[in-house]
Amino acid sequence: MFIRTIYILVKLETKASFILMIRILVRLLSWLNRIVRWVNNVRQGKEDTRQTRIDAEFVEGGTVGPA
């Protein structure tokens, strides 16, 4: 789904879609960085209990995916 979203934004070729694509990529990189730090801490035997908060939005009537 993520790759498809990026593909659609690239095809739009507008400044707004480019900015949105950059924001998505920055968020993805921050998540990946946190995962790498967590793996390194676990590998070294350190306790890693940092909490990461993700902004979420409730969409009434929406679905998580195909049923």
mmJSON file of the N, C-alpha and C atoms, coordinates in Angstrom:
{"data_MODEL":{"atom_site":{
"group_PDB":["ATOM","ATOM","ATOM","ATOM","ATOM","ATOM","ATOM","ATOM","ATOM","ATOM","ATOM","ATOM","ATOM","ATOM","ATOM","ATOM","ATOM","ATOM","ATOM","ATOM","ATOM","ATOM","ATOM","ATOM","ATOM","ATOM","ATOM","ATOM","ATOM","ATOM","ATOM","ATOM","ATOM","ATOM","ATOM","ATOM","ATOM","ATOM","ATOM","ATOM","ATOM","ATOM","ATOM","ATOM","ATOM","ATOM","ATOM","ATOM","ATOM","ATOM","ATOM","ATOM","ATOM","ATOM","ATOM","ATOM","ATOM","ATOM","ATOM","ATOM","ATOM","ATOM","ATOM","ATOM","ATOM","ATOM","ATOM","ATOM","ATOM","ATOM","ATOM","ATOM","ATOM","ATOM","ATOM","ATOM","ATOM","ATOM","ATOM","ATOM","ATOM","ATOM","ATOM","ATOM","ATOM","ATOM","ATOM","ATOM","ATOM","ATOM","ATOM","ATOM","ATOM","ATOM","ATOM","ATOM","ATOM","ATOM","ATOM","ATOM","ATOM","ATOM","ATOM","ATOM","ATOM","ATOM","ATOM","ATOM","ATOM","ATOM","ATOM","ATOM","ATOM","ATOM","ATOM","ATOM","ATOM","ATOM","ATOM","ATOM","ATOM","ATOM","ATOM","ATOM","ATOM","ATOM","ATOM","ATOM","ATOM","ATOM","ATOM","ATOM","ATOM","ATOM","ATOM","ATOM","ATOM","ATOM","ATOM","ATOM","ATOM","ATOM","ATOM","ATOM","ATOM","ATOM","ATOM","ATOM","ATOM","ATOM","ATOM","ATOM","ATOM","ATOM","ATOM","ATOM","ATOM","ATOM","ATOM","ATOM","ATOM","ATOM","ATOM","ATOM","ATOM","ATOM","ATOM","ATOM","ATOM","ATOM","ATOM","ATOM","ATOM","ATOM","ATOM","ATOM","ATOM","ATOM","ATOM","ATOM","ATOM","ATOM","ATOM","ATOM","ATOM","ATOM","ATOM","ATOM","ATOM","ATOM","ATOM","ATOM","ATOM","ATOM","ATOM","ATOM","ATOM","ATOM","ATOM","ATOM","ATOM"],
"id":[1,2,3,4,5,6,7,8,9,10,11,12,13,14,15,16,17,18,19,20,21,22,23,24,25,26,27,28,29,30,31,32,33,34,35,36,37,38,39,40,41,42,43,44,45,46,47,48,49,50,51,52,53,54,55,56,57,58,59,60,61,62,63,64,65,66,67,68,69,70,71,72,73,74,75,76,77,78,79,80,81,82,83,84,85,86,87,88,89,90,91,92,93,94,95,96,97,98,99,100,101,102,103,104,105,106,107,108,109,110,111,112,113,114,115,116,117,118,119,120,121,122,123,124,125,126,127,128,129,130,131,132,133,134,135,136,137,138,139,140,141,142,143,144,145,146,147,148,149,150,151,152,153,154,155,156,157,158,159,160,161,162,163,164,165,166,167,168,169,170,171,172,173,174,175,176,177,178,179,180,181,182,183,184,185,186,187,188,189,190,191,192,193,194,195,196,197,198,199,200,201],
"type_symbol":["N","C","C","N","C","C","N","C","C","N","C","C","N","C","C","N","C","C","N","C","C","N","C","C","N","C","C","N","C","C","N","C","C","N","C","C","N","C","C","N","C","C","N","C","C","N","C","C","N","C","C","N","C","C","N","C","C","N","C","C","N","C","C","N","C","C","N","C","C","N","C","C","N","C","C","N","C","C","N","C","C","N","C","C","N","C","C","N","C","C","N","C","C","N","C","C","N","C","C","N","C","C","N","C","C","N","C","C","N","C","C","N","C","C","N","C","C","N","C","C","N","C","C","N","C","C","N","C","C","N","C","C","N","C","C","N","C","C","N","C","C","N","C","C","N","C","C","N","C","C","N","C","C","N","C","C","N","C","C","N","C","C","N","C","C","N","C","C","N","C","C","N","C","C","N","C","C","N","C","C","N","C","C","N","C","C","N","C","C","N","C","C","N","C","C","N","C","C","N","C","C"],
"label_atom_id":["N","CA","C","N","CA","C","N","CA","C","N","CA","C","N","CA","C","N","CA","C","N","CA","C","N","CA","C","N","CA","C","N","CA","C","N","CA","C","N","CA","C","N","CA","C","N","CA","C","N","CA","C","N","CA","C","N","CA","C","N","CA","C","N","CA","C","N","CA","C","N","CA","C","N","CA","C","N","CA","C","N","CA","C","N","CA","C","N","CA","C","N","CA","C","N","CA","C","N","CA","C","N","CA","C","N","CA","C","N","CA","C","N","CA","C","N","CA","C","N","CA","C","N","CA","C","N","CA","C","N","CA","C","N","CA","C","N","CA","C","N","CA","C","N","CA","C","N","CA","C","N","CA","C","N","CA","C","N","CA","C","N","CA","C","N","CA","C","N","CA","C","N","CA","C","N","CA","C","N","CA","C","N","CA","C","N","CA","C","N","CA","C","N","CA","C","N","CA","C","N","CA","C","N","CA","C","N","CA","C","N","CA","C","N","CA","C","N","CA","C","N","CA","C","N","CA","C","N","CA","C","N","CA","C"],
"label_alt_id":[null,null,null,null,null,null,null,null,null,null,null,null,null,null,null,null,null,null,null,null,null,null,null,null,null,null,null,null,null,null,null,null,null,null,null,null,null,null,null,null,null,null,null,null,null,null,null,null,null,null,null,null,null,null,null,null,null,null,null,null,null,null,null,null,null,null,null,null,null,null,null,null,null,null,null,null,null,null,null,null,null,null,null,null,null,null,null,null,null,null,null,null,null,null,null,null,null,null,null,null,null,null,null,null,null,null,null,null,null,null,null,null,null,null,null,null,null,null,null,null,null,null,null,null,null,null,null,null,null,null,null,null,null,null,null,null,null,null,null,null,null,null,null,null,null,null,null,null,null,null,null,null,null,null,null,null,null,null,null,null,null,null,null,null,null,null,null,null,null,null,null,null,null,null,null,null,null,null,null,null,null,null,null,null,null,null,null,null,null,null,null,null,null,null,null,null,null,null,null,null,null],
"label_comp_id":["MET","MET","MET","PHE","PHE","PHE","ILE","ILE","ILE","ARG","ARG","ARG","THR","THR","THR","ILE","ILE","ILE","TYR","TYR","TYR","ILE","ILE","ILE","LEU","LEU","LEU","VAL","VAL","VAL","LYS","LYS","LYS","LEU","LEU","LEU","GLU","GLU","GLU","THR","THR","THR","LYS","LYS","LYS","ALA","ALA","ALA","SER","SER","SER","PHE","PHE","PHE","ILE","ILE","ILE","LEU","LEU","LEU","MET","MET","MET","ILE","ILE","ILE","ARG","ARG","ARG","ILE","ILE","ILE","LEU","LEU","LEU","VAL","VAL","VAL","ARG","ARG","ARG","LEU","LEU","LEU","LEU","LEU","LEU","SER","SER","SER","TRP","TRP","TRP","LEU","LEU","LEU","ASN","ASN","ASN","ARG","ARG","ARG","ILE","ILE","ILE","VAL","VAL","VAL","ARG","ARG","ARG","TRP","TRP","TRP","VAL","VAL","VAL","ASN","ASN","ASN","ASN","ASN","ASN","VAL","VAL","VAL","ARG","ARG","ARG","GLN","GLN","GLN","GLY","GLY","GLY","LYS","LYS","LYS","GLU","GLU","GLU","ASP","ASP","ASP","THR","THR","THR","ARG","ARG","ARG","GLN","GLN","GLN","THR","THR","THR","ARG","ARG","ARG","ILE","ILE","ILE","ASP","ASP","ASP","ALA","ALA","ALA","GLU","GLU","GLU","PHE","PHE","PHE","VAL","VAL","VAL","GLU","GLU","GLU","GLY","GLY","GLY","GLY","GLY","GLY","THR","THR","THR","VAL","VAL","VAL","GLY","GLY","GLY","PRO","PRO","PRO","ALA","ALA","ALA"],
"label_asym_id":["A","A","A","A","A","A","A","A","A","A","A","A","A","A","A","A","A","A","A","A","A","A","A","A","A","A","A","A","A","A","A","A","A","A","A","A","A","A","A","A","A","A","A","A","A","A","A","A","A","A","A","A","A","A","A","A","A","A","A","A","A","A","A","A","A","A","A","A","A","A","A","A","A","A","A","A","A","A","A","A","A","A","A","A","A","A","A","A","A","A","A","A","A","A","A","A","A","A","A","A","A","A","A","A","A","A","A","A","A","A","A","A","A","A","A","A","A","A","A","A","A","A","A","A","A","A","A","A","A","A","A","A","A","A","A","A","A","A","A","A","A","A","A","A","A","A","A","A","A","A","A","A","A","A","A","A","A","A","A","A","A","A","A","A","A","A","A","A","A","A","A","A","A","A","A","A","A","A","A","A","A","A","A","A","A","A","A","A","A","A","A","A","A","A","A","A","A","A","A","A","A"],
"label_entity_id":["1","1","1","1","1","1","1","1","1","1","1","1","1","1","1","1","1","1","1","1","1","1","1","1","1","1","1","1","1","1","1","1","1","1","1","1","1","1","1","1","1","1","1","1","1","1","1","1","1","1","1","1","1","1","1","1","1","1","1","1","1","1","1","1","1","1","1","1","1","1","1","1","1","1","1","1","1","1","1","1","1","1","1","1","1","1","1","1","1","1","1","1","1","1","1","1","1","1","1","1","1","1","1","1","1","1","1","1","1","1","1","1","1","1","1","1","1","1","1","1","1","1","1","1","1","1","1","1","1","1","1","1","1","1","1","1","1","1","1","1","1","1","1","1","1","1","1","1","1","1","1","1","1","1","1","1","1","1","1","1","1","1","1","1","1","1","1","1","1","1","1","1","1","1","1","1","1","1","1","1","1","1","1","1","1","1","1","1","1","1","1","1","1","1","1","1","1","1","1","1","1"],
"label_seq_id":[1,1,1,2,2,2,3,3,3,4,4,4,5,5,5,6,6,6,7,7,7,8,8,8,9,9,9,10,10,10,11,11,11,12,12,12,13,13,13,14,14,14,15,15,15,16,16,16,17,17,17,18,18,18,19,19,19,20,20,20,21,21,21,22,22,22,23,23,23,24,24,24,25,25,25,26,26,26,27,27,27,28,28,28,29,29,29,30,30,30,31,31,31,32,32,32,33,33,33,34,34,34,35,35,35,36,36,36,37,37,37,38,38,38,39,39,39,40,40,40,41,41,41,42,42,42,43,43,43,44,44,44,45,45,45,46,46,46,47,47,47,48,48,48,49,49,49,50,50,50,51,51,51,52,52,52,53,53,53,54,54,54,55,55,55,56,56,56,57,57,57,58,58,58,59,59,59,60,60,60,61,61,61,62,62,62,63,63,63,64,64,64,65,65,65,66,66,66,67,67,67],
"pdbx_PDB_ins_code":[null,null,null,null,null,null,null,null,null,null,null,null,null,null,null,null,null,null,null,null,null,null,null,null,null,null,null,null,null,null,null,null,null,null,null,null,null,null,null,null,null,null,null,null,null,null,null,null,null,null,null,null,null,null,null,null,null,null,null,null,null,null,null,null,null,null,null,null,null,null,null,null,null,null,null,null,null,null,null,null,null,null,null,null,null,null,null,null,null,null,null,null,null,null,null,null,null,null,null,null,null,null,null,null,null,null,null,null,null,null,null,null,null,null,null,null,null,null,null,null,null,null,null,null,null,null,null,null,null,null,null,null,null,null,null,null,null,null,null,null,null,null,null,null,null,null,null,null,null,null,null,null,null,null,null,null,null,null,null,null,null,null,null,null,null,null,null,null,null,null,null,null,null,null,null,null,null,null,null,null,null,null,null,null,null,null,null,null,null,null,null,null,null,null,null,null,null,null,null,null,null],
"Cartn_x":[0.827,0.0,0.87,1.931,2.806,3.459,3.971,4.635,3.641,2.422,1.399,1.082,1.014,0.754,1.859,3.119,4.249,4.157,3.826,3.71,2.659,1.504,0.432,0.896,1.572,2.048,3.07,3.942,4.952,4.273,3.235,2.531,1.806,1.384,0.664,1.57,2.84,3.849,3.459,2.854,2.549,3.438,3.573,4.396,3.822,2.501,1.861,2.11,2.027,2.248,3.711,4.62,6.041,6.32,5.732,5.917,5.342,4.165,3.555,4.427,4.985,5.851,7.093,7.67,8.843,8.483,7.322,6.89,6.709,6.129,5.94,7.287,8.218,9.54,10.299,10.191,10.848,10.273,8.95,8.319,8.777,8.842,9.288,10.725,11.584,12.981,13.116,12.288,12.361,11.923,10.9,10.485,11.592,12.214,13.29,14.477,14.8,15.886,15.591,14.353,13.975,14.071,13.656,13.733,15.185,16.055,17.478,18.07,17.728,18.218,17.726,16.446,15.875,16.609,16.838,17.536,18.939,19.641,20.995,20.991,20.027,19.943,19.641,18.725,18.395,19.603,20.299,21.477,22.567,22.685,23.707,23.23,22.015,21.489,20.954,20.785,20.252,18.726,18.139,16.681,16.224,15.287,14.789,13.277,12.815,11.375,10.838,11.519,11.066,9.719,8.838,7.508,7.498,6.973,6.843,5.37,4.998,3.601,3.391,2.284,1.935,0.574,0.505,-0.772,-1.71,-2.913,-3.9,-5.19,-5.961,-7.228,-8.308,-9.378,-10.496,-11.38,-11.633,-12.509,-13.737,-14.856,-16.073,-16.517,-16.773,-17.235,-16.092,-14.869,-13.722,-13.362,-12.5,-12.067,-10.554,-10.059,-8.621,-8.101,-8.918,-8.511,-9.607,-9.31,-10.328,-10.697,-11.952,-12.424,-12.498],
"Cartn_y":[-1.193,0.0,1.256,1.234,2.4,2.69,1.644,1.812,2.317,1.812,2.261,3.739,4.175,5.588,6.467,6.054,6.814,6.857,5.721,5.657,6.639,6.684,7.604,9.054,9.362,10.733,11.135,10.216,10.522,10.789,10.024,10.221,11.561,12.084,13.358,14.513,14.425,15.419,16.851,17.045,18.396,18.71,19.981,20.395,19.847,19.875,19.384,17.889,17.121,15.684,15.393,16.205,16.027,16.297,17.358,17.688,16.591,16.089,15.007,13.751,13.453,12.297,12.43,13.611,13.85,13.66,14.164,13.993,12.514,11.757,10.32,9.632,9.968,9.348,9.694,10.922,11.328,10.542,10.376,9.602,8.151,7.596,6.211,6.044,6.981,6.9,7.014,7.833,7.943,6.636,5.971,4.672,3.642,3.624,2.666,2.911,4.166,4.51,4.0,4.168,3.698,2.178,1.483,0.024,-0.436,0.223,-0.139,0.094,1.213,1.47,0.408,0.016,-1.01,-2.34,-2.737,-3.999,-3.961,-2.866,-2.744,-2.849,-2.205,-2.273,-3.692,-4.368,-5.742,-6.646,-6.449,-7.264,-7.091,-5.88,-5.604,-5.924,-6.438,-6.818,-5.652,-4.5,-3.336,-3.393,-2.895,-2.835,-1.616,-1.822,-0.733,-0.674,0.27,0.385,1.735,2.382,3.693,3.556,4.475,4.463,5.42,4.955,5.78,6.007,7.266,7.586,7.879,7.371,7.59,8.277,9.41,10.1,9.242,9.064,8.266,9.06,8.709,9.384,8.331,8.455,7.523,7.927,6.98,7.217,6.337,6.955,6.191,5.48,4.204,3.419,2.913,3.292,2.834,1.403,0.805,-0.564,-0.616,-1.677,-1.88,-2.498,-3.293,-3.949,-4.867,-5.647,-6.556,-7.625,-7.948,-8.952,-10.32],
"Cartn_z":[0.0,0.0,0.0,0.822,0.905,-0.446,-1.098,-2.393,-3.429,-3.376,-4.326,-4.128,-2.88,-2.581,-3.156,-2.958,-3.507,-5.025,-5.647,-7.105,-7.617,-6.941,-7.347,-7.193,-6.094,-5.879,-6.924,-7.318,-8.34,-9.674,-9.987,-11.259,-11.309,-10.15,-10.138,-10.551,-10.199,-10.576,-10.217,-9.073,-8.616,-7.421,-7.135,-6.006,-4.697,-4.559,-3.335,-3.157,-4.251,-4.132,-3.811,-4.354,-4.058,-2.575,-2.036,-0.62,0.258,-0.1,0.664,0.611,-0.556,-0.71,0.176,0.233,1.079,2.548,2.969,4.363,4.715,3.8,4.031,4.149,3.268,3.296,4.573,5.034,6.28,7.452,7.495,8.562,8.509,7.313,7.158,7.635,7.272,7.693,9.208,9.844,11.304,11.96,11.393,11.928,11.76,10.579,10.337,11.27,11.501,12.41,13.818,14.266,15.603,15.693,14.65,14.631,14.7,13.954,13.965,15.359,16.001,17.359,18.33,18.202,19.071,18.888,17.64,17.362,17.95,17.78,18.335,19.862,20.497,21.959,22.432,21.773,22.148,21.931,20.819,20.507,21.564,22.097,23.1,24.519,24.641,25.951,26.763,26.144,26.851,26.852,27.925,27.98,27.194,26.304,25.474,25.615,26.404,26.653,26.217,25.295,24.818,24.124,24.417,23.814,22.631,21.528,20.337,20.072,19.928,19.693,18.212,17.702,16.307,16.276,15.599,15.47,14.628,15.122,14.401,14.278,13.297,13.076,12.927,13.699,13.611,12.447,11.55,10.418,10.602,10.947,11.198,9.937,10.066,8.912,8.057,8.385,7.618,7.988,7.202,7.468,7.561,8.176,8.274,6.99,6.356,5.12,4.645,3.618,3.1,4.117,4.182,5.15,4.5],
"occupancy":[1.0,1.0,1.0,1.0,1.0,1.0,1.0,1.0,1.0,1.0,1.0,1.0,1.0,1.0,1.0,1.0,1.0,1.0,1.0,1.0,1.0,1.0,1.0,1.0,1.0,1.0,1.0,1.0,1.0,1.0,1.0,1.0,1.0,1.0,1.0,1.0,1.0,1.0,1.0,1.0,1.0,1.0,1.0,1.0,1.0,1.0,1.0,1.0,1.0,1.0,1.0,1.0,1.0,1.0,1.0,1.0,1.0,1.0,1.0,1.0,1.0,1.0,1.0,1.0,1.0,1.0,1.0,1.0,1.0,1.0,1.0,1.0,1.0,1.0,1.0,1.0,1.0,1.0,1.0,1.0,1.0,1.0,1.0,1.0,1.0,1.0,1.0,1.0,1.0,1.0,1.0,1.0,1.0,1.0,1.0,1.0,1.0,1.0,1.0,1.0,1.0,1.0,1.0,1.0,1.0,1.0,1.0,1.0,1.0,1.0,1.0,1.0,1.0,1.0,1.0,1.0,1.0,1.0,1.0,1.0,1.0,1.0,1.0,1.0,1.0,1.0,1.0,1.0,1.0,1.0,1.0,1.0,1.0,1.0,1.0,1.0,1.0,1.0,1.0,1.0,1.0,1.0,1.0,1.0,1.0,1.0,1.0,1.0,1.0,1.0,1.0,1.0,1.0,1.0,1.0,1.0,1.0,1.0,1.0,1.0,1.0,1.0,1.0,1.0,1.0,1.0,1.0,1.0,1.0,1.0,1.0,1.0,1.0,1.0,1.0,1.0,1.0,1.0,1.0,1.0,1.0,1.0,1.0,1.0,1.0,1.0,1.0,1.0,1.0,1.0,1.0,1.0,1.0,1.0,1.0,1.0,1.0,1.0,1.0,1.0,1.0],
"B_iso_or_equiv":[0.0,0.0,0.0,0.0,0.0,0.0,0.0,0.0,0.0,0.0,0.0,0.0,0.0,0.0,0.0,0.0,0.0,0.0,0.0,0.0,0.0,0.0,0.0,0.0,0.0,0.0,0.0,0.0,0.0,0.0,0.0,0.0,0.0,0.0,0.0,0.0,0.0,0.0,0.0,0.0,0.0,0.0,0.0,0.0,0.0,0.0,0.0,0.0,0.0,0.0,0.0,0.0,0.0,0.0,0.0,0.0,0.0,0.0,0.0,0.0,0.0,0.0,0.0,0.0,0.0,0.0,0.0,0.0,0.0,0.0,0.0,0.0,0.0,0.0,0.0,0.0,0.0,0.0,0.0,0.0,0.0,0.0,0.0,0.0,0.0,0.0,0.0,0.0,0.0,0.0,0.0,0.0,0.0,0.0,0.0,0.0,0.0,0.0,0.0,0.0,0.0,0.0,0.0,0.0,0.0,0.0,0.0,0.0,0.0,0.0,0.0,0.0,0.0,0.0,0.0,0.0,0.0,0.0,0.0,0.0,0.0,0.0,0.0,0.0,0.0,0.0,0.0,0.0,0.0,0.0,0.0,0.0,0.0,0.0,0.0,0.0,0.0,0.0,0.0,0.0,0.0,0.0,0.0,0.0,0.0,0.0,0.0,0.0,0.0,0.0,0.0,0.0,0.0,0.0,0.0,0.0,0.0,0.0,0.0,0.0,0.0,0.0,0.0,0.0,0.0,0.0,0.0,0.0,0.0,0.0,0.0,0.0,0.0,0.0,0.0,0.0,0.0,0.0,0.0,0.0,0.0,0.0,0.0,0.0,0.0,0.0,0.0,0.0,0.0,0.0,0.0,0.0,0.0,0.0,0.0,0.0,0.0,0.0,0.0,0.0,0.0],
"pdbx_formal_charge":[null,null,null,null,null,null,null,null,null,null,null,null,null,null,null,null,null,null,null,null,null,null,null,null,null,null,null,null,null,null,null,null,null,null,null,null,null,null,null,null,null,null,null,null,null,null,null,null,null,null,null,null,null,null,null,null,null,null,null,null,null,null,null,null,null,null,null,null,null,null,null,null,null,null,null,null,null,null,null,null,null,null,null,null,null,null,null,null,null,null,null,null,null,null,null,null,null,null,null,null,null,null,null,null,null,null,null,null,null,null,null,null,null,null,null,null,null,null,null,null,null,null,null,null,null,null,null,null,null,null,null,null,null,null,null,null,null,null,null,null,null,null,null,null,null,null,null,null,null,null,null,null,null,null,null,null,null,null,null,null,null,null,null,null,null,null,null,null,null,null,null,null,null,null,null,null,null,null,null,null,null,null,null,null,null,null,null,null,null,null,null,null,null,null,null,null,null,null,null,null,null],
"auth_seq_id":[1,1,1,2,2,2,3,3,3,4,4,4,5,5,5,6,6,6,7,7,7,8,8,8,9,9,9,10,10,10,11,11,11,12,12,12,13,13,13,14,14,14,15,15,15,16,16,16,17,17,17,18,18,18,19,19,19,20,20,20,21,21,21,22,22,22,23,23,23,24,24,24,25,25,25,26,26,26,27,27,27,28,28,28,29,29,29,30,30,30,31,31,31,32,32,32,33,33,33,34,34,34,35,35,35,36,36,36,37,37,37,38,38,38,39,39,39,40,40,40,41,41,41,42,42,42,43,43,43,44,44,44,45,45,45,46,46,46,47,47,47,48,48,48,49,49,49,50,50,50,51,51,51,52,52,52,53,53,53,54,54,54,55,55,55,56,56,56,57,57,57,58,58,58,59,59,59,60,60,60,61,61,61,62,62,62,63,63,63,64,64,64,65,65,65,66,66,66,67,67,67],
"auth_comp_id":["MET","MET","MET","PHE","PHE","PHE","ILE","ILE","ILE","ARG","ARG","ARG","THR","THR","THR","ILE","ILE","ILE","TYR","TYR","TYR","ILE","ILE","ILE","LEU","LEU","LEU","VAL","VAL","VAL","LYS","LYS","LYS","LEU","LEU","LEU","GLU","GLU","GLU","THR","THR","THR","LYS","LYS","LYS","ALA","ALA","ALA","SER","SER","SER","PHE","PHE","PHE","ILE","ILE","ILE","LEU","LEU","LEU","MET","MET","MET","ILE","ILE","ILE","ARG","ARG","ARG","ILE","ILE","ILE","LEU","LEU","LEU","VAL","VAL","VAL","ARG","ARG","ARG","LEU","LEU","LEU","LEU","LEU","LEU","SER","SER","SER","TRP","TRP","TRP","LEU","LEU","LEU","ASN","ASN","ASN","ARG","ARG","ARG","ILE","ILE","ILE","VAL","VAL","VAL","ARG","ARG","ARG","TRP","TRP","TRP","VAL","VAL","VAL","ASN","ASN","ASN","ASN","ASN","ASN","VAL","VAL","VAL","ARG","ARG","ARG","GLN","GLN","GLN","GLY","GLY","GLY","LYS","LYS","LYS","GLU","GLU","GLU","ASP","ASP","ASP","THR","THR","THR","ARG","ARG","ARG","GLN","GLN","GLN","THR","THR","THR","ARG","ARG","ARG","ILE","ILE","ILE","ASP","ASP","ASP","ALA","ALA","ALA","GLU","GLU","GLU","PHE","PHE","PHE","VAL","VAL","VAL","GLU","GLU","GLU","GLY","GLY","GLY","GLY","GLY","GLY","THR","THR","THR","VAL","VAL","VAL","GLY","GLY","GLY","PRO","PRO","PRO","ALA","ALA","ALA"],
"auth_asym_id":["A","A","A","A","A","A","A","A","A","A","A","A","A","A","A","A","A","A","A","A","A","A","A","A","A","A","A","A","A","A","A","A","A","A","A","A","A","A","A","A","A","A","A","A","A","A","A","A","A","A","A","A","A","A","A","A","A","A","A","A","A","A","A","A","A","A","A","A","A","A","A","A","A","A","A","A","A","A","A","A","A","A","A","A","A","A","A","A","A","A","A","A","A","A","A","A","A","A","A","A","A","A","A","A","A","A","A","A","A","A","A","A","A","A","A","A","A","A","A","A","A","A","A","A","A","A","A","A","A","A","A","A","A","A","A","A","A","A","A","A","A","A","A","A","A","A","A","A","A","A","A","A","A","A","A","A","A","A","A","A","A","A","A","A","A","A","A","A","A","A","A","A","A","A","A","A","A","A","A","A","A","A","A","A","A","A","A","A","A","A","A","A","A","A","A","A","A","A","A","A","A"],
"auth_atom_id":["N","CA","C","N","CA","C","N","CA","C","N","CA","C","N","CA","C","N","CA","C","N","CA","C","N","CA","C","N","CA","C","N","CA","C","N","CA","C","N","CA","C","N","CA","C","N","CA","C","N","CA","C","N","CA","C","N","CA","C","N","CA","C","N","CA","C","N","CA","C","N","CA","C","N","CA","C","N","CA","C","N","CA","C","N","CA","C","N","CA","C","N","CA","C","N","CA","C","N","CA","C","N","CA","C","N","CA","C","N","CA","C","N","CA","C","N","CA","C","N","CA","C","N","CA","C","N","CA","C","N","CA","C","N","CA","C","N","CA","C","N","CA","C","N","CA","C","N","CA","C","N","CA","C","N","CA","C","N","CA","C","N","CA","C","N","CA","C","N","CA","C","N","CA","C","N","CA","C","N","CA","C","N","CA","C","N","CA","C","N","CA","C","N","CA","C","N","CA","C","N","CA","C","N","CA","C","N","CA","C","N","CA","C","N","CA","C","N","CA","C","N","CA","C","N","CA","C","N","CA","C","N","CA","C"],
"pdbx_PDB_model_num":[1,1,1,1,1,1,1,1,1,1,1,1,1,1,1,1,1,1,1,1,1,1,1,1,1,1,1,1,1,1,1,1,1,1,1,1,1,1,1,1,1,1,1,1,1,1,1,1,1,1,1,1,1,1,1,1,1,1,1,1,1,1,1,1,1,1,1,1,1,1,1,1,1,1,1,1,1,1,1,1,1,1,1,1,1,1,1,1,1,1,1,1,1,1,1,1,1,1,1,1,1,1,1,1,1,1,1,1,1,1,1,1,1,1,1,1,1,1,1,1,1,1,1,1,1,1,1,1,1,1,1,1,1,1,1,1,1,1,1,1,1,1,1,1,1,1,1,1,1,1,1,1,1,1,1,1,1,1,1,1,1,1,1,1,1,1,1,1,1,1,1,1,1,1,1,1,1,1,1,1,1,1,1,1,1,1,1,1,1,1,1,1,1,1,1,1,1,1,1,1,1]
}}}
